[in-house]
Amino acid sequence: MIRGEEAMNFTRYFPILIWGKAYNNRIFVNDAVAAIIVTIMLIPQSLAYAMLAGLPPEIGLYASILPLLIYAIFGSSRTLAVGPVAVVSLMTLTAASAIAPPGSAEFIAAALVLAFLSGIILLSMGILKLGFLANLLSHPVVSGFITASGIIIATSQLKSIFGIKANGENMPALISSMAENIGSINYPTFLIGIFATAFLFWVRKGLKPLLMRFGMPEHIAELVAKAGPIAAVAVSTMATIIFSLEEKGVKIVGDIPQSLPPFSVPLMNVELWQQLAVPALLISVIGFVESVSVGQTLAAKRRQRIDPDQELIGLGAANISAAFSGGYPVTGGFARSVVNFDAGAQTPAAGAFTAIFIAIAALFFTPLLASLPIATLAATIIVAVLSLVDLKTPAAIWKYSKMDFAAIAATIGVTLIAGVEPGVISGVLLSLALFLWRSSRPHAAIIGRVPETQHFRNIERHKVFTDPRILNIRIDESLTYLNARWLEEFILEQIADNILVRHVILMCSAVNAIDASALESIEAINHRMIDADIKLHLSEVKGPVMDRLQKSHFIEQLGGNIYLSQNEAFDAVIAIANRQKEAETPFDPYHARGVI
């Protein structure tokens, strides 16, 4: 019998044991209804995203069955809808294209390996509780990458709208390729693509208000509007059949096997794994960040929470299952999850029901999709990904932080020009470089006491009292090897510019840690000050920091004292300075800086 801590650990890895206990008929109905609506949306998306990834359309369906069932067991989000998504599909195309031509057997094998490696990476990170590593991708980098990827994906689908041949993994290659073939436009394809795109854009903005004018409740109208792609699929398929558009050059999906996902085994080739290791890592991290962002947003609306480490396990298991069921890398999709949430899904069982419905469709209804124009799927992708393009965020970040704007601009620029992998790598590296640069130059302020208070503020921002014999410095960062040398230079520079200084007080209220390198620098500062007949004092040192300092010889060697508060330190040091009688003529120790 499992008891106590063992039971808690067991349920941590199997969240289904928690929500499954409270499952009832009412929740079942809500989940089933949500699953029907998501299935209607997911079928055309799955086909479209598989083709975006350079894979046969049925693989999109396969990737939407077993991974959803597995995530329902291991996932911690109640409403996240897992499956193929646009950005991961593009990254799969980019990575697998380096191995073999899209659509080939070798290409499909590479996609399976990508799913397997991504699953292993995510699962390992979850077991080791390494979810925090996703923080290496800052919000500007993720936003910039998704925006640039959305632009590339939308541009790449224009070839299917025009009915021409084109290829490329970045904007220059895509534009050049399309420019070369623009003269061979297939006009029936172009008409289908344009009408489908226009209709889908209108559905997003105009159908809901129209339905509400006819008396449909807002909630229902919104859900019907999100199922708009099904109407585009039905009408364009019927038009293709009725007018024999295939004979006029309109490319269609073609025959889709009527079957459940086949059992597949990822190719065990060490060289192939080495080639795909870095792309799999990038797919894992990008997919995880996107999934957790959506999951946390939706969970907060219902005052629920998700466990990022358990999400790693859930997504990892889902990707491994995709690799063994003929799929490709999957993650939580934004639009799909929002629809699932709005449709009333209560538990991950909604995803399991969605998988069952898609399996039924794969078994019995795929012949109905054989005449579906590729242009319609391209329109579905274009409308979906353009909602990911966010040009407002760069403008807002420009006003707020030029450094963060550099990160988002670099990510967008490199992704558009060089491709998705160089884009995300450059964004991460630039973010880390900016973080290290900021950490190596922490904010520090010369401070004084606000009149008639015990508060100390920056002398450049406030009218404060100071004493020319005392240099008060506030350090607004933990002290590490990154900024230890900077701190040493900063303090010595301030002393050199103030020849009357006989005491230095470091206010450490914002210092949460002092590592060995920083301790060595502080010791060096202390020794130099002793040589110059200046005393170093500390104030407001936090308990954990003091615990570490007490394990060193620093406190014994400190020329001054350590005080509980900055105000106490200032008063005590003024008294010491007065007793030293270093000044030849008396002066007011509370000289008001900037106050006459």
Beta strands, then each sheet from edge to edge (+ up, - down):
strand 1: 82-83
strand 2: 331-332
strand 3: 444-449
strand 4: 456-458
strand 5: 465-466
strand 6: 470-475
strand 7: 503-507
strand 8: 535-539
strand 9: 562-563
strand 10: 591-592
sheet 1: 1+ 2-
sheet 2: 4+ 3- 6+ 7+ 8+ 9+
sheet 3: 5+ 10-
end
